[in-house]
Amino acid sequence: MIRVFCVLLILLQSLISFSQRNVKKDFVFPDKIKLDKSAYRLKQNKADSIKYCSNDTVLNGLIDPLHHIDNVGFRFIVRELEMNYSKKKHQTDSVQDAVNTLLQYVKNDSIRDMVYYLKKYIETRKTEEALRKVKKQMELEKVLSYQPELLKPDELDTDDSWKAHALEELFEYVENDSVHQWIREISRDSVLLGVKNYQNDSIKFWINNGKQDFKRFWLKKNKRDSIGIWVQNTKDRSVRILVDDDVYQQSVQKSKMRGTRVKLEEKISSDQYSLAKLGKYKRYSQKWKLGATIGFYFNQGHVSDSWAGGGESSIATISTIDAFANYKNGNHTWDNKLAVKYGLLKSGDNGFRKNEDRIEFETKYGQKAVRKWYYSALFNLKTQAVRGYTYPNNAEKILKSSFFAPAYIIASIGMDYKPSKKLSVLLSPVAAKYTIVRDTGNIDQTAYGVDADKKVKKEVGSYVNVYHKFVFWDEMSVENKLTLYSNYSDKPKNIDVDWEMILVMPINQYISTKLSTHLISDDDTGSKVQFKENLEVGISYRF
């Protein structure tokens, strides 16, 4: 009986061995061998039969967390530091915490993957390009859904109707993802570029804003000359400027502004840059500003001899020169103006007669006192260039004036309020006024307040000089010049008034219309108010 049992046991063992001939023998029992979880994990072998070997497992190796470190010696150092600086219960050490923080950074390869992804995102911007393409496809799908007649019936694929909704869901997920929005913002490391023209109109935009769009802008040389341009920010983080067609450009006068070139970055290697050291910038400003305007204006009217209403033909011409030379350096200013005006009038059969003759020179020095107030000293000279006559009853002409006969000189000191270039108010409590008649033999000096036995009249009083220019409708301007003078010693309440107003209405760059009025009230030249008005149409050129 025992022999039979042994034979059966041997046969059973052979049968079991035959049935398990394909079972791998490299498995271990986890209840007998303990391994570090960070290096290995136990996984059931797919080839094993659970029926015959339910406890058999196969040992599979995991990826080394330090596989990204090529230096094998440094890997060993990291493992040794991790063992020596491992935390123990109820133990606090700042150096130990610092070492563990650095070890976690070295072991965490996901940080490096994130940086690589961010670098690739900024350089290629494939995600942004993909979003734009998907959005364009979604808009096309919407158009096709509302207008199916655009496609032929055999081209319509009703089975793909779910794709439009799926693309929309994918687009919304990526577009609204907080991580993607954060990466998009930090990848726009850019420069805010601003462009400003002559009239201080400006546009601003970021160079690297993820778009390739155009902005319209006007470059204006002066009030009646401009060039239209298009400013585009390109994909390579640069700016391209396109000028309108049919534009004729002239050479630009070299500016006296000087500066220094600024280098923003220095190249260390093929893919490494560093900020360059900036030198001290010194700005050289233009101290002198020079300019002049030359004009030639005329007025003409013709009346034929057969005109029933009667009248006379007339023609009038006026030539003007307005020049300035202004100096500014720190708190010091020096303004110089020269105005020359001369006109002729011919009416009927009479010859040409002078209807305008004026020379005025003014220089004013100022030193800044506080805010918009300046200590100022002014010198003003007014006279005429050629002889002037009166024609009583068209009989004989009587000489009334000539060069420096008369001439008016005002010298004053005071305070000048200059809030802008278009407004100036000079208040002078001490001002000297001189009235000069050079040729007393041919001209009656008493008509200008000078004593009969003298050529010069001296006065001391207060003086006010106001200049204001108002520009409206971008082209038209009104210029007012007002001077007030009061003599302390002789009738101080009788204030001398000299007010000139000029209205300029330009037609184009060279042709303009000008309306000027001149009002004078001076007791020395008579009790009546003097008034003169001119309407001029002509050509002017500004330097």
Buried (B, 14 or more C-beta within 10 A) or exposed (E): EEEEEEEEEEEEEEEEEEEEEEBEEEBEEEEEEEEEEEEEEBEBBEEBEEEEEEEBBBBEEEEEBBEEBEEEEEBEEBEEBBEEBEEEEEEEEEEBEEBBEEBEEBBEBEEEEEEEEEEEBBEEBEBBEEBEEBBEBBEEBEEBEEEEEEEEEEEEEEEEEEEBEEBBEBBEEBEEEEEBEEBBEEBEEBEEEEBEBEEEEEEEBBBBEBEEEEEEBEBBEEBBEBBEBEBBBEEEEEEEEEEEEEEEEEEEEEEEEEEEEEEEEEEEEEEEEEEEEEEEEEEEEEEEEEEEBBBEBBBEEEEEEEEEEEEEBBBBBBBBBBBBBBBBEEEEBBBBBBBBBBBBBBBEEEEEBBBBBBBBBBBBBBBBEEEEBBBBBBBBBBBBBEBBEEEEEEEEEEBBBBBBBBBBBBBBBBBBBBEEEEBBBBBBEEBBBBBBBBBBEEBEBEBBBBEEEEBBBEBEBBBBBBBBBEEEEEBBBBBBBBBBBBBEEEEEEBBBBBBBBBBBEBEEBEEBBBBBBBBBBBEBBEEEEEEEEBEBBBEBEBE
